[in-house]
């Protein structure tokens, strides 16, 4: 009888720890290449591309996943934020901050504003679309944190 081995492939993805988010955003704004830690992620996923990132979830309780979880996210174009789905979770970098949340596109004034909505009760923030630096679509929970 032939036995088959399961081969797991992994790729190295850049890792953005919660504590390093501001430095990461500053590097995007200044167009500076930042040396980043890299961690193993499943390489067999269709979104396992070199542009994907692994983000660590903040411990403030406002983000979608439990604190210290790690999520894999792929970059999204920011030139058409109106295509973002309200049922999807995103990592949104704005000003000098980053939050992992749902995005609600509401008609605020001239549609230049967007609501970043946490599933935590009572938290949402409205920001100008022009303040959004980058957006990543969360594809998978890589590692669960503390619940």
C-alpha positions in Angstrom: 0.0 0.0 0.0 1.3 3.4 -1.0 1.4 6.1 1.6 1.1 9.8 0.6 2.7 12.6 2.5 0.9 15.9 2.9 3.2 18.6 1.8 2.5 22.0 3.3 4.0 25.0 1.4 4.7 28.2 3.2 5.7 31.6 2.0 7.3 34.4 3.9 5.1 37.4 4.2 6.0 40.8 5.7 4.6 41.2 9.2 3.2 44.4 10.7 3.0 44.1 14.5 0.5 46.3 16.3 3.3 48.3 17.9 4.9 49.0 14.6 1.9 50.4 12.7 2.8 54.1 12.9 6.3 53.5 11.5 4.8 51.3 8.8 2.3 54.0 7.8 5.0 56.7 7.8 7.1 54.5 5.5 4.2 54.4 3.0 3.6 58.1 3.2 7.3 58.9 2.7 7.7 56.2 0.0 10.5 54.7 2.1 11.3 51.0 2.1 10.9 49.6 5.6 12.8 46.5 6.7 10.1 44.2 8.1 10.1 41.0 9.9 8.8 38.1 7.8 6.7 35.2 9.0 5.5 31.9 7.5 2.0 31.8 6.0 0.3 29.1 4.0 1.6 29.3 0.4 -1.2 27.3 -1.2 -3.8 30.1 -1.0 -4.6 31.9 -4.2 -3.9 35.2 -2.5 -0.5 34.1 -1.2 1.3 36.8 -3.1 4.4 38.7 -2.2 2.3 41.9 -1.8 0.2 40.3 0.9 0.9 41.4 4.5 0.3 39.9 7.9 -1.2 42.4 10.4 -1.3 41.9 14.2 -4.6 43.0 15.7 -4.5 45.7 18.4 -5.3 45.0 22.0 -7.7 48.0 22.4 -10.8 45.8 21.7 -12.0 48.0 18.9 -10.9 45.8 16.0 -12.8 43.0 14.4 -10.6 40.1 15.5 -9.4 39.2 19.1 -6.3 41.0 20.4 -3.0 39.7 19.1 -4.6 37.7 16.3 -2.8 37.8 13.0 -4.6 38.3 9.7 -3.4 38.0 6.1 -4.5 40.9 3.9 -4.0 41.9 0.3 -3.6 45.4 -1.0 -6.6 47.1 -2.6 -6.6 50.2 -4.9 -7.6 53.3 -3.0 -8.7 55.3 -6.1 -12.2 53.7 -5.9 -13.2 53.2 -2.3 -16.8 53.0 -3.4 -16.2 49.4 -4.5 -15.4 48.2 -0.9 -18.0 45.8 0.5 -19.6 46.5 3.9 -19.6 42.8 4.7 -15.8 42.5 4.3 -13.1 43.3 6.9 -10.3 45.7 5.8 -7.1 47.0 7.3 -7.3 50.8 6.6 -4.4 53.1 7.1 -5.2 56.8 7.5 -3.2 59.7 8.8 -0.9 58.0 11.2 -3.2 55.2 12.3 -4.4 51.8 11.1 -7.5 49.9 12.1 -8.8 46.5 11.1 -12.6 46.9 10.7 -15.5 47.1 8.3 -15.9 50.1 6.1 -19.3 51.8 5.7 -19.8 54.0 2.7 -22.4 56.5 3.7 -23.5 59.6 2.0 -21.9 62.3 4.1 -22.2 65.7 2.5 -20.4 65.4 -0.9 -19.4 61.8 -0.4 -15.8 62.7 0.6 -16.2 60.9 3.9 -16.2 57.3 4.9 -17.1 55.5 8.2 -14.7 53.0 9.7 -17.0 50.7 11.8 -15.9 48.3 14.5 -18.2 45.5 15.5 -17.4 46.6 19.1 -20.4 48.5 20.4 -20.4 52.2 20.1 -17.2 52.6 18.0 -17.0 54.1 14.6 -15.0 56.9 13.2 -15.8 59.1 10.2 -12.7 60.2 8.1 -12.1 62.0 4.9 -11.4 59.7 1.9 -8.4 61.9 1.1 -6.9 60.9 4.5 -6.8 57.2 3.6 -3.2 56.2 2.9 -3.8 52.5 2.0 -6.4 49.7 2.2 -5.9 45.9 2.5 -8.7 43.3 2.2 -8.4 40.8 5.1 -8.5 37.3 3.5 -7.9 35.0 6.4 -7.3 34.7 10.1 -3.8 33.3 10.3 -3.5 32.9 14.0 -6.2 33.5 16.7 -5.3 35.8 19.6 -6.8 36.2 23.0 -10.5 36.2 23.3 
